[in-house]
Amino acid sequence: MSWQAYVDDHLMCEIDGQHLSSAAILGHDSTVWAQSPNFPQFKPEEISAILNDFENPGSLAPTGLYLGGTKYMVIQGEPGVVIRGKKGTGGITVKKTNLALIIGVYDEPMTPGQCNMANRCGLTSTLEAGRK
């Protein structure tokens, strides 16, 4: 299965009657492996800052998490594993694996828990095992 199929069929699929606004799988070097059509156009330095927060948890808290120029307030995640951000009625979840970042962007009525579904489709275990 291609990475684009994972995004299309697993990340952008219906979850409890809701859908993500956008999603992507990015390499640690900021290259796009796959993305939904409306995934924000991001800057490499935004991805670098996200990766830095995985290495130094809390580094994004003072400034916020930026993706595509949109600022998200960093909320409780799992240090070194998951970063969550909130903006208005929506938010973002970023999961780090050995090879990639899995990013989901959502709006209400979807919840952060519904957005954090990469484990449900086996994507995280595939990326942790080093299969690209």
GUPAPA-42834 format. One record per residue (C-alpha): residue in one letter; x, y, z. Coordinates in steps of 0.1 Angstrom, whole numbers, plus 5000, padded with zeros to 4 digits. Layout:
// residues N
aXYZ...
END
This chain:
// residues 132
m500050005000s501350344991w501750635017q499150824997a496650535002y497350545039v496450915040d493450885017d492050555032h493050575069l493850935079m491151105059c488550835065e485450885086i486050855123d482950835145g481051025119q483751295115h486751365092l490051535096s490351865078s493751765064a496551515070a500051425059i502951195063l506351385063g509851265065h512051405093d513751605065s510451785058t509851595026v506151515019w505551145015a501851185011q499251455019s495551535016p494751794989n494152075014f497152015037p498652355046q501752475027f504352465055k507852605059p510752365066e511552565097e508052485111i508852115108s512252175123a510652345153i508252045157l511151795156n513052005181d510051985205f510151605203e513851615213n513351895239p509751865251g508152195260s510252405236l507152505216a505052595246p506252965248t505953035211g503252795199l503352535172y503152675136l502052485105g501352675073g501652995092t498852905115k499652925152y498452645176m498652665213v500452355225i498352145249q499151825268g500651555246e503051265252p506651405255g508851285227v505951095211v502851315204i502451695202r498951835203g497952195195k494652385198k493352685178g489852795183t487452505178g490052295161g493552165165i496451955153t498051625164v501651535154k502851185160k506651105156t507850765145n511350645137l510950755101a508251015098l505751255112i502051185110i500051505111g496351545114v494451875114y490851895126d487952125134e485052075157p483051865162m486051625159t488051585191p491751545198g491151185206q489551115173c492351295155n494951075172m494050765152a497350665135n497750365158r494250235148c495350185111g498650015118l500550315103t502650385134s503850025137t504750015100l506850335104e508350225137a509549905121g511450115096r509450025065k509250315041
END
